[in-house]
Amino acid sequence: TDGRWIATSHSDLGYPRALLRTLVGKTCNLSEERMGAMRIGSLAAEPGSKVFGRLTATETHGRFPVEIPFHIVRGATDGPTLLVHAGFSGLEIEPAMVLPSIVKELDPALMRGNLLMVPLLNTSGFEFEQINTIWDDANLNSLGAGRRDGTVSQRLLHVYVEELVARADALLDIQVAGLRGIEPGASGAPILGPDGLV
């Protein structure tokens, strides 16, 4: 591989392998971003700055925008890009509450490289307190890298992979048990407590 890696606790065969293929199979075009602004959609972060915005991925059947909320923390000097994402399940509320506060504490003037952070991808499931998306009742963890011509959820993932995942040198996938405990299909990895295995 080209040195890119992915860290995930999810065992669904379609999801991490598809994203891993995206990370390994593509070369980021960083030449236009070296020491300049990092641009994703209409959002731009200059070196040593951080911004928050939304990337419009697609639209619903009713023509409402489907957006990806994300942060760009652009380091003062060039370096690798880490993508941290969470909230593929609408019930994973903790990362949506905690991750923005982490971004708030970061000082990009002291950073080398970049951080892309998506604290909540499944905004519709979050709003309606359900695992799946509301638009097409899809579990985002089972759709791989999405499809350009697919359902609303597939198009959301396709744009996500093309615009954000493809820029990452490393991906950290944060998953939590959410409101209903461990979700079906979650990894069987042991849980570590303060005194070791729980």
C-alpha positions as CSV (number, residue, x, y, z in Angstrom):
1,T,0.0,0.0,0.0
2,D,1.0,3.7,-0.1
3,G,1.2,3.9,3.7
4,R,-2.4,4.8,4.3
5,W,-4.3,3.0,7.1
6,I,-7.7,2.6,8.6
7,A,-8.7,2.0,12.2
8,T,-12.2,0.6,12.7
9,S,-14.0,-1.6,15.1
10,H,-16.7,-2.4,12.7
11,S,-16.9,-6.0,11.4
12,D,-19.4,-5.5,8.5
13,L,-17.5,-6.7,5.4
14,G,-18.8,-4.1,3.0
15,Y,-18.0,-1.0,5.1
16,P,-14.4,-0.9,6.2
17,R,-13.0,-2.8,3.2
18,A,-14.7,-0.4,0.8
19,L,-13.3,2.6,2.6
20,L,-9.9,1.0,2.9
21,R,-9.9,0.4,-0.8
22,T,-10.7,4.1,-1.2
23,L,-7.8,5.1,1.1
24,V,-5.3,2.7,-0.5
25,G,-6.5,3.0,-4.1
26,K,-6.5,6.7,-4.6
27,T,-3.8,9.3,-4.4
28,C,-4.9,12.6,-2.9
29,N,-4.3,15.7,-5.0
30,L,-2.5,17.8,-2.4
31,S,-0.5,19.9,-4.8
32,E,-3.2,22.7,-4.9
33,E,-3.6,22.5,-1.1
34,R,0.1,22.6,-0.1
35,M,0.5,25.6,2.1
36,G,-2.7,27.0,0.7
37,A,-6.3,26.6,1.7
38,M,-7.9,23.2,2.0
39,R,-11.1,23.3,0.1
40,I,-14.0,20.9,0.4
41,G,-17.2,22.0,-1.3
42,S,-17.7,25.7,-0.5
43,L,-15.7,25.4,2.7
44,A,-12.0,26.6,2.8
45,A,-9.6,26.5,5.7
46,E,-6.3,28.5,5.4
47,P,-3.1,27.2,7.0
48,G,-3.3,27.6,10.8
49,S,-7.1,27.9,10.9
50,K,-10.2,25.8,11.6
51,V,-13.7,26.1,10.0
52,F,-17.0,24.3,10.3
53,G,-19.6,23.8,7.6
54,R,-21.8,21.5,5.6
55,L,-21.2,19.7,2.4
56,T,-24.4,19.1,0.4
57,A,-24.2,15.5,-0.7
58,T,-27.5,15.1,-2.5
59,E,-31.1,15.8,-2.0
60,T,-34.1,13.9,-0.7
61,H,-37.1,12.9,-2.9
62,G,-38.8,16.1,-1.6
63,R,-35.8,18.1,-2.8
64,F,-34.4,18.9,0.6
65,P,-30.6,19.0,0.9
66,V,-28.8,16.1,2.5
67,E,-25.8,17.6,4.2
68,I,-22.6,16.3,5.8
69,P,-21.6,18.5,8.8
70,F,-17.8,18.6,9.2
71,H,-14.8,20.5,10.6
72,I,-11.5,21.2,8.9
73,V,-8.6,21.9,11.1
74,R,-5.8,23.0,8.8
75,G,-2.4,22.9,10.4
76,A,0.1,25.7,10.0
77,T,2.5,23.4,8.1
78,D,2.0,20.5,5.6
79,G,1.6,17.0,6.9
80,P,-0.8,14.0,6.8
81,T,-4.6,14.3,7.0
82,L,-6.5,12.4,9.6
83,L,-10.2,11.9,9.1
84,V,-12.2,11.2,12.3
85,H,-15.8,10.2,11.7
86,A,-18.8,9.0,13.8
87,G,-22.5,8.8,13.8
88,F,-23.1,6.3,11.0
89,S,-26.0,5.2,13.3
90,G,-28.5,7.8,14.3
91,L,-28.3,6.5,17.9
92,E,-24.6,7.3,18.3
93,I,-25.2,10.6,20.1
94,E,-22.1,10.8,22.2
95,P,-19.6,11.6,19.4
96,A,-21.9,14.3,18.1
97,M,-21.7,16.0,21.5
98,V,-18.0,15.4,22.3
99,L,-16.1,15.7,19.0
100,P,-16.9,19.3,18.4
101,S,-15.5,20.2,21.8
102,I,-12.3,18.5,20.9
103,V,-12.0,20.6,17.7
104,K,-12.7,23.7,19.8
105,E,-9.7,22.9,22.0
106,L,-7.2,22.4,19.1
107,D,-4.8,25.1,18.1
108,P,-4.2,24.7,14.4
109,A,-1.2,27.1,14.6
110,L,0.6,24.4,16.5
111,M,-0.4,21.6,14.2
112,R,1.4,19.9,11.3
113,G,-1.1,18.3,8.9
114,N,-4.8,18.4,8.9
115,L,-7.8,17.0,10.8
116,L,-11.1,16.4,9.1
117,M,-13.8,15.6,11.6
118,V,-17.4,14.4,10.9
119,P,-19.1,14.1,14.2
120,L,-22.4,12.9,12.8
121,L,-23.0,11.4,9.3
122,N,-26.5,10.0,9.8
123,T,-28.2,13.3,10.6
124,S,-31.7,12.0,9.7
125,G,-31.4,8.9,11.9
126,F,-30.1,11.2,14.7
127,E,-33.1,13.5,14.4
128,F,-35.6,10.7,14.4
129,E,-33.8,8.6,17.0
130,Q,-33.2,5.5,14.9
131,I,-30.2,3.6,13.7
132,N,-31.1,3.8,10.0
133,T,-31.6,6.8,7.8
134,I,-35.1,8.2,7.5
135,W,-35.0,8.7,3.8
136,D,-34.7,5.0,2.7
137,D,-34.4,3.0,6.0
138,A,-30.7,2.2,5.2
139,N,-28.0,1.2,7.7
140,L,-25.0,3.4,6.5
141,N,-22.7,0.8,8.0
142,S,-23.8,-1.8,5.4
143,L,-23.6,0.3,2.2
144,G,-19.9,0.3,1.6
145,A,-18.7,3.4,-0.4
146,G,-22.2,4.2,-1.7
147,R,-23.2,4.8,-5.4
148,R,-23.4,7.9,-7.5
149,D,-26.7,6.8,-9.0
150,G,-28.1,4.9,-5.9
151,T,-30.6,5.7,-3.2
152,V,-30.4,8.9,-1.1
153,S,-28.2,7.0,1.5
154,Q,-26.0,5.5,-1.2
155,R,-25.5,8.9,-2.8
156,L,-24.7,10.5,0.6
157,L,-21.9,7.9,1.1
158,H,-20.6,8.2,-2.4
159,V,-20.1,12.0,-2.0
160,Y,-18.6,11.4,1.5
161,V,-16.1,9.0,0.2
162,E,-15.2,11.1,-2.9
163,E,-14.9,14.4,-1.0
164,L,-13.6,13.5,2.5
165,V,-12.4,10.0,2.7
166,A,-10.3,10.3,-0.5
167,R,-8.4,13.2,1.1
168,A,-7.4,11.2,4.2
169,D,-4.1,9.5,4.9
170,A,-5.7,7.8,7.9
171,L,-9.2,7.2,9.1
172,L,-10.5,6.8,12.6
173,D,-14.0,5.3,12.8
174,I,-15.6,6.1,16.2
175,Q,-18.5,3.8,17.1
176,V,-20.4,3.7,20.4
177,A,-23.2,1.5,21.7
178,G,-25.7,4.3,21.5
179,L,-29.0,4.5,23.2
180,R,-29.9,0.8,22.7
181,G,-26.6,-0.9,23.6
182,I,-24.5,-2.8,21.2
183,E,-25.9,-2.7,17.6
184,P,-26.3,-5.8,15.5
185,G,-23.3,-6.3,13.4
186,A,-20.9,-4.5,15.7
187,S,-17.6,-6.1,16.4
188,G,-17.2,-8.7,19.0
189,A,-14.1,-7.0,20.4
190,P,-13.6,-7.1,24.1
191,I,-14.6,-4.0,26.2
192,L,-11.8,-2.5,28.3
193,G,-12.7,-0.9,31.6
194,P,-10.5,0.9,34.1
195,D,-9.3,-2.5,35.5
196,G,-8.9,-4.3,32.2
197,L,-11.4,-6.5,30.4
198,V,-15.1,-6.1,31.4
